Amino acid sequence: MVSRTFGPRQRVVSFTSLRSASACKVSALAGVALLALNACSGPETPPPISPPSSGTAQQDTTRKIGMLLPLTGRFAKLGQQMANAAHIAVPEGHGVTLDIRDTDALGQTAEGAARAALDHGDMVVLGPLTAPQTAAVASVTQPANIPEFAYTSDQAQAKPGVWVMGVTVEQQIGRLVDAAAQEGRKTFAAFLPDNALGHALGDALLKACSAKGLAAPQIVFHTEAPDSITGGIKTLANLQFRQGQVAQQPDAAKAEEPDAVNPLGTAEAPTPSATPTRPATPPATPGGAPPQAVPGPVALPPPPFDALLLGDTGLQLATVIDGLKQASVDPHQTRILGPALWSAFAAKLGALQGSWFAAPDPTSRTDFVQRYRSRYGYAPSVLANVAYDTATMAAVLSQSPDGFSQKSLLRPDGFAGSDGTFVLQPDGTVARGLAVFEILPGGGVKMASAAPRRLVRNAP
C-alpha cells in the first residue's frame, strides 16, 4: 500500500496493488473526474491529485478553463469529439467552467480566440490543434504567464509554459530504443522517407541513441522512386560487401532469389540458425565412388546494424519490404522498428513479422470510451483522449490550493490518464509511458512490452 499527502487541507490517497484490485473504479470528488480515471492504480502508478472537497470549492464558477478547438471547417468533426470529451471530464455545475472557442470560424484565428479567452479570465488554455496555431497562441499566453497545453504532436513547439500533449515521434522512438537496447541491440540504423516525418524520426533516433550512450546511427533518406528505395537499402545494408565475403568461402552456394510474393518470409521460412535439410544417406555415385556431401545454402553475414528504423506507410512501405528482402535484411537477425502510424493497418503487415512500434496501450482508454459511447452513442477518435486528459488535469488543478504553479504542473511522478502515464517537463516536452507492440506473422499485433506505470521527470 502506498500513501501520499498532497496538502494540509487534503486527505491522504491510498492505493492497493493492481493484482489484488477486483475492478478498476472511477473516483470523483465535487463532480470532477480524477486524472487516473482509466487505470487501476498500483504501487508504481503515479497517484492522482486529490481535488478539494465540495466544502472548499464553494461552487466557484469563476474558475474558467479555456479550450481552443476547430468546431467548423475541415477538422470540425474531430474538434467536436474533443469538446465532447472535455464535457465528460468537466461536468457542469461543479465549480469549473469550460470556455470552448472555435479557432476556425469565419474571421477568427487561434490567436484571436486565445486573446478572447484571456480577456474572459480563463486560467489556462487547452489547445489549439495544429503546430502553426500553437505558435500563434503561445505569443498570447506566454506574456500573460498562462499555461498552454497544445494538442499538436510537433515537439518543436514545446517551450517553457507551452506543453506539447500529442504523442510525439520523440516519445515513440525513445521507447523503442530503450526496449531494443534492453534485448541487447547495440547498432541502430534508419531508412526513412525524405519528408518531414522521416526527418523527425531520424532526429529522434539520433537523440535517443545519444541518450542511451549508443553509437550514432547511420541514417539514409530515400525518395518515392522505387530505385531510390531498393538501391538505398542495399547500400545501407552493405549488400555487395557481404556477398563478397560469401563468395570467398569455399563451396559457397548461391544465395536464394527474393520471393516477390512473400518479401520478408513467413513463419515457415527457416531462421538463419536453422540447419538445412539433407538426405540421411547421400546417393551413391557412378562407379562406386564414395558419396559426396551435399552442400547447403550459405547465409550472408548480417548487415552492419541489428536494429533498423523505418518510417514509410502505404505503397511505399510495400516497396521497402521488398527491398529488405533483396538486401538480405533478415527480420530474425535485425529488429525492425516503425512509427505508431502502423497500428492503423497492422492487420496487413504480416510481412513485417517481429517488427515493433510504440503507442499508448488501448486498454487504458477503455473506461473513457465506454463513458463517451454511453453519452454520445459512438466511440471517439483516439485524439479525444488528450482532450479528456488535459481537461481533467486542468479542472483538478484549478481547484487545488497551488493552482497551476510549477510545483503542481511539474510533479515528479506525473499524471495518469487515458493514454497512460505522462510527466510534464520544464522545457514543454512531455515524457509519456508507451507500450511496445509486435507485429504477428499473419498480421495484427501483440504487446511485447507493457507501458511503464511510473516515469521519472528529467532533471532541470
C-alpha positions in Angstrom: 0.0 0.0 0.0 1.2 3.5 -1.0 0.1 6.6 0.8 0.8 10.2 -0.2 -0.3 13.5 1.3 -1.0 16.4 -1.2 -1.6 19.3 1.2 -2.6 20.4 4.7 -6.3 20.5 3.8 -6.3 17.4 1.6 -6.7 13.8 2.5 -4.2 11.0 2.1 -4.8 9.0 -1.1 -4.1 5.2 -0.7 -3.8 2.6 -3.4 -3.8 -1.2 -3.3 -2.0 -3.5 -5.8 -3.4 -3.8 -9.3 -3.4 -7.6 -8.9 -5.5 -7.5 -5.8 -8.0 -5.0 -7.1 -11.2 -6.6 -8.1 -12.1 -3.9 -10.6 -11.0 -0.5 -11.8 -13.1 2.1 -10.1 -13.7 5.7 -11.3 -13.1 8.1 -8.4 -14.5 11.7 -8.3 -14.9 14.5 -5.8 -17.0 17.6 -6.3 -18.2 16.1 -9.6 -14.7 16.5 -11.2 -13.2 13.3 -12.6 -9.8 12.3 -11.3 -6.9 12.2 -13.7 -6.5 8.4 -13.1 -10.0 7.7 -14.4 -8.9 4.9 -16.7 -6.2 3.0 -14.8 -6.3 0.9 -11.7 -3.5 2.4 -9.5 -0.8 0.0 -8.5 2.2 0.6 -6.3 4.1 2.0 -9.3 1.3 4.2 -10.6 1.6 7.9 -10.0 -1.2 8.9 -7.6 -3.8 11.3 -9.0 -4.1 14.7 -7.4 -6.9 14.7 -4.8 -9.2 17.7 -5.5 -10.6 19.8 -2.6 -13.8 18.6 -1.1 -17.1 20.3 -2.1 -16.9 22.4 1.0 -13.7 24.1 -0.1 -14.7 24.5 -3.7 -17.7 26.7 -2.8 -19.1 26.1 -6.3 -16.8 28.8 -7.6 -17.9 29.2 -11.2 -15.3 31.9 -11.8 -12.7 29.2 -12.4 -12.6 29.1 -16.2 -10.7 26.7 -18.5 -10.1 28.0 -22.0 -10.3 25.4 -24.8 -9.4 26.2 -28.4 -10.7 23.7 -31.0 -11.7 23.6 -34.7 -15.5 23.5 -34.4 -16.1 24.5 -38.0 -14.2 23.7 -41.2 -12.0 20.8 -42.2 -11.4 19.4 -38.7 -14.9 20.2 -37.2 -15.8 16.6 -36.6 -12.6 15.9 -34.6 -12.9 19.2 -32.7 -16.5 18.4 -31.7 -15.3 15.0 -30.4 -12.6 16.6 -28.3 -15.1 19.1 -26.9 -17.4 16.2 -26.0 -14.5 14.5 -24.2 -13.9 17.7 -22.2 -17.5 17.9 -21.2 -17.3 14.3 -19.8 -14.2 15.3 -17.8 -15.7 18.6 -16.5 -19.4 18.3 -15.9 -21.3 21.5 -15.4 -22.2 22.9 -12.0 -19.1 21.8 -10.1 -17.0 24.9 -9.7 -15.3 24.8 -13.0 -16.5 26.2 -16.3 -15.3 25.2 -19.8 -14.8 28.1 -22.2 -14.6 26.5 -25.6 -13.8 28.7 -28.6 -13.7 27.9 -32.3 -10.3 28.5 -33.9 -11.6 28.0 -37.4 -14.7 30.2 -37.5 -15.0 32.7 -40.3 -13.0 35.7 -39.5 -11.5 34.0 -36.4 -7.9 33.0 -35.7 -6.4 30.8 -33.0 -4.5 33.9 -31.7 -7.8 35.9 -31.6 -9.5 33.1 -29.8 -6.7 32.9 -27.2 -7.0 36.7 -26.6 -10.7 36.4 -26.1 -10.2 33.5 -23.6 -7.7 35.5 -21.6 -10.0 38.6 -21.6 -12.7 36.3 -20.3 -10.5 35.4 -17.3 -9.5 31.8 -18.3 -6.8 30.4 -16.0 -5.4 28.0 -18.6 -5.6 27.4 -22.3 -6.1 23.8 -23.7 -5.3 23.5 -27.4 -5.1 24.5 -30.2 -4.9 21.6 -32.6 -2.1 22.3 -35.1 1.5 23.4 -34.8 1.2 26.8 -36.5 -1.8 27.6 -34.3 0.2 26.5 -31.2 2.9 29.0 -32.0 0.4 31.8 -32.6 -1.4 31.1 -29.3 1.9 31.0 -27.4 2.5 34.6 -28.4 -0.5 35.4 -26.3 -0.3 33.0 -23.4 3.4 33.3 -22.6 3.5 37.1 -21.9 0.4 36.6 -19.7 2.0 33.7 -17.9 -0.9 31.4 -18.7 0.0 27.7 -19.3 -0.9 26.3 -22.7 -1.4 22.6 -23.3 -1.4 22.2 -27.1 -2.8 19.2 -29.0 -0.1 19.1 -31.7 2.4 16.3 -31.9 5.2 18.6 -33.1 7.7 18.7 -30.3 9.4 21.7 -31.9 6.6 23.8 -30.5 7.5 22.9 -26.9 8.9 25.6 -24.7 8.6 26.6 -21.1 4.9 27.2 -20.4 3.8 25.5 -23.7 3.4 21.8 -23.4 3.0 19.5 -26.5 0.4 17.0 -25.4 0.2 14.9 -28.6 2.0 11.6 -28.8 5.3 12.6 -30.5 7.8 10.7 -32.6 10.4 11.5 -29.9 8.3 9.6 -27.3 7.8 6.7 -29.7 11.5 6.4 -30.7 12.8 6.8 -27.2 10.6 4.0 -26.0 11.7 1.7 -29.0 15.4 2.4 -28.4 15.0 1.6 -24.7 13.2 -1.7 -25.5 15.7 -2.7 -28.2 18.7 -1.9 -26.1 17.2 -4.0 -23.3 17.2 -7.0 -25.5 20.8 -6.4 -26.5 20.6 -4.3 -29.7 23.6 -2.0 -29.9 23.9 -0.8 -33.5 21.0 1.2 -34.9 20.3 2.4 -38.4 17.3 4.1 -40.2 15.9 4.0 -43.7 13.4 6.8 -43.9 11.3 8.8 -46.4 12.8 12.2 -47.4 9.9 14.2 -45.9 9.0 16.0 -42.6 8.1 12.8 -40.8 11.2 11.0 -42.0 13.5 13.7 -40.8 11.7 14.0 -37.4 12.1 10.2 -37.0 15.8 10.5 -37.9 16.4 13.3 -35.4 14.6 11.4 -32.7 16.7 8.3 -33.3 19.9 10.4 -33.1 18.8 11.9 -29.8 17.6 8.6 -28.3 20.8 6.7 -29.2 22.9 9.5 -27.7 20.9 9.5 -24.5 21.5 5.8 -24.2 25.2 6.1 -24.8 24.9 4.1 -28.1 26.9 4.7 -31.3 25.4 7.3 -33.6 23.0 5.5 -36.1 23.6 5.6 -39.8 20.5 7.2 -41.4 19.6 7.1 -45.1 16.7 9.0 -46.7 15.0 7.9 -49.9 12.7 9.5 -52.5 9.5 7.9 -53.7 11.3 6.3 -56.7 11.5 2.5 -56.4 15.2 2.6 -57.5 15.9 5.0 -54.7 14.3 2.6 -52.2 15.8 -0.7 -53.3 19.2 0.8 -54.1 19.3 2.7 -50.9 18.5 -0.3 -48.7 21.2 -2.4 -50.4 23.8 0.4 -49.8 22.7 0.8 -46.2 22.8 -3.0 -45.6 26.3 -3.2 -47.3 25.0 -6.0 -49.5 27.8 -6.0 -52.0 30.5 -6.4 -49.4 28.5 -9.2 -47.6 28.1 -11.0 -50.9 31.8 -10.8 -51.5 32.5 -12.4 -48.1 30.4 -15.3 -49.0 31.9 -15.7 -52.5 35.4 -16.0 -50.8 34.2 -19.0 -48.8 34.9 -22.5 -50.4 32.0 -24.3 -51.9 29.7 -21.4 -51.2 26.2 -21.9 -52.5 24.4 -19.2 -54.5 22.0 -17.2 -52.3 18.3 -17.8 -52.8 16.5 -15.4 -55.0 14.0 -13.0 -53.4 10.4 -14.2 -53.1 8.2 -11.4 -54.6 5.1 -12.9 -53.1 6.5 -13.2 -49.6 9.2 -10.5 -49.4 10.2 -11.0 -45.8 9.4 -14.7 -45.4 6.7 -16.3 -43.2 6.7 -18.4 -40.1 7.6 -21.4 -42.3 10.8 -19.8 -43.5 13.9 -21.2 -41.8 15.7 -18.9 -39.4 19.4 -18.1 -40.1 20.4 -20.6 -37.3 18.3 -23.4 -38.8 20.2 -26.4 -40.2 19.5 -27.1 -43.9 17.7 -30.4 -44.5 19.9 -33.0 -46.2 19.4 -36.7 -47.2 20.2 -39.1 -44.3 22.4 -41.1 -46.7 23.9 -39.4 -49.8 23.2 -41.3 -53.0 26.0 -43.4 -54.4 27.9 -42.1 -57.4 28.5 -44.0 -60.6 31.4 -46.5 -60.4 31.0 -47.0 -56.7 32.9 -43.7 -55.9 32.5 -42.5 -52.3 29.3 -40.4 -51.9 29.9 -36.6 -51.9 28.5 -34.3 -49.3 25.6 -32.2 -50.5 26.4 -28.5 -49.8 23.6 -26.4 -48.2 23.0 -22.7 -48.9 25.4 -20.3 -47.2 23.7 -17.4 -45.5 25.0 -13.9 -45.9 26.6 -12.3 -42.9 24.2 -9.9 -41.1 24.1 -6.3 -42.1 26.1 -3.7 -40.1 23.2 -3.0 -37.8 20.9 -5.1 -35.6 18.0 -2.6 -35.3 16.5 -0.7 -38.3 14.0 2.1 -38.1 11.6 2.5 -41.0 9.1 5.4 -41.5 7.1 4.6 -44.6 3.4 3.7 -45.0 1.1 2.6 -47.8 2.5 1.6 -51.2 6.0 2.9 -50.4 6.2 0.6 -47.4 5.4 -2.4 -49.7 8.4 -1.3 -51.9 10.6 -1.0 -48.8 9.6 -4.5 -47.6 10.6 -6.0 -51.0 13.9 -4.0 -50.8 14.6 -5.5 -47.4 14.4 -9.0 -48.9 16.6 -8.1 -51.8 19.2 -6.6 -49.4 19.0 -9.8 -47.3 17.9 -8.0 -44.2 16.6 -10.9 -42.2 14.0 -9.9 -39.5 15.2 -12.9 -37.4 18.6 -11.1 -37.1 17.5 -7.4 -37.3 14.8 -5.9 -35.2 12.7 -3.7 -37.5 11.2 -0.6 -35.8 8.4 1.7 -37.1 6.1 4.6 -36.2 2.8 4.3 -34.3 1.1 5.0 -37.6 1.5 1.3 -38.4 -1.1 0.5 -35.7 -3.9 1.7 -38.1 -3.2 -1.1 -40.6 -1.2 -3.6 -38.6 -3.5 -6.4 -39.8 -1.9 -6.1 -43.3 1.7 -6.1 -42.1 2.3 -9.8 -41.7 5.4 -9.4 -44.0 6.9 -7.3 -41.2 6.5 -10.0 -38.6 8.5 -9.3 -35.5 8.7 -5.6 -36.1 7.9 -3.2 -33.2 6.2 0.1 -32.9 5.4 2.1 -29.7 1.9 3.5 -28.9 -0.4 4.1 -26.0 -2.0 1.0 -24.5 -5.6 1.0 -25.9 -6.9 -0.7 -22.7 -6.0 2.4 -20.7 -8.8 4.3 -22.5 -11.5 1.6 -22.1 -13.4 3.4 -19.3 -13.3 6.7 -21.1 -14.6 5.1 -24.4 -17.4 3.4 -22.6 -18.5 6.6 -20.9 -18.2 8.5 -24.2 -20.2 5.9 -26.1 -22.9 5.8 -23.4 -23.3 9.6 -23.7 -22.9 10.2 -27.4 -23.7 6.9 -29.0 -20.4 6.2 -30.7 -16.7 5.6 -29.9 -14.5 8.7 -30.1 -11.2 9.2 -32.1 -8.1 8.4 -30.2 -7.3 12.2 -30.4 -10.2 12.7 -28.0 -8.0 11.1 -25.3 -5.7 14.0 -25.0 -8.6 16.5 -24.7 -10.1 14.3 -21.9 -6.8 14.0 -20.0 -5.9 17.7 -20.3 -9.4 18.9 -19.3 -9.4 16.6 -16.3 -6.0 17.8 -15.2 -6.9 21.4 -15.7 -10.2 21.0 -13.7 -8.4 19.3 -10.8 -5.5 21.8 -10.6 -7.8 24.8 -11.0 -9.5 23.8 -7.7 -6.2 22.9 -5.8 -4.6 25.4 -3.4 -1.4 25.6 -5.6 -3.4 26.0 -8.8 -1.2 26.0 -11.9 2.0 26.6 -10.1 5.3 25.0 -11.3 5.1 22.7 -8.2 1.7 21.4 -9.3 2.5 21.1 -13.0 6.0 19.6 -12.7 5.2 17.0 -10.1 7.9 14.3 -10.5 5.7 11.3 -10.7 3.4 13.0 -13.3 -0.2 12.1 -14.0 -2.2 9.0 -15.0 -4.6 9.5 -18.0 -6.4 7.6 -20.6 -3.3 7.5 -22.8 -1.2 6.2 -19.9 1.2 8.0 -17.5 2.7 11.3 -18.6 5.1 13.7 -16.9 5.4 17.4 -17.8 8.9 18.6 -18.3 10.1 22.2 -17.6 11.0 22.7 -21.3 7.5 22.0 -22.5 8.2 18.4 -23.6 6.2 15.5 -22.1 7.5 12.1 -21.0 4.8 9.5 -21.8 4.5 5.9 -20.9 4.0 3.9 -24.2 3.6 0.2 -24.8 5.7 -1.7 -27.4 3.7 -3.8 -29.9 5.0 -6.6 -32.1 3.6 -7.5 -35.5 2.5 -11.1 -35.8 3.3 -13.4 -38.8 -0.3 -13.3 -40.0 -0.8 -9.6 -39.3 -2.2 -8.0 -36.2 -0.2 -7.3 -33.1 0.6 -8.5 -29.6 2.0 -6.4 -26.7 5.7 -7.1 -26.5 6.3 -4.7 -23.5 3.7 -3.1 -21.3 3.7 0.7 -20.9 5.6 1.7 -17.7 3.3 2.8 -14.9 5.9 5.1 -13.5 8.1 7.7 -15.2 10.8 9.9 -13.8 10.9 13.6 -14.7 14.1 14.8 -16.2 16.4 16.8 -14.1 16.3 20.5 -14.9 
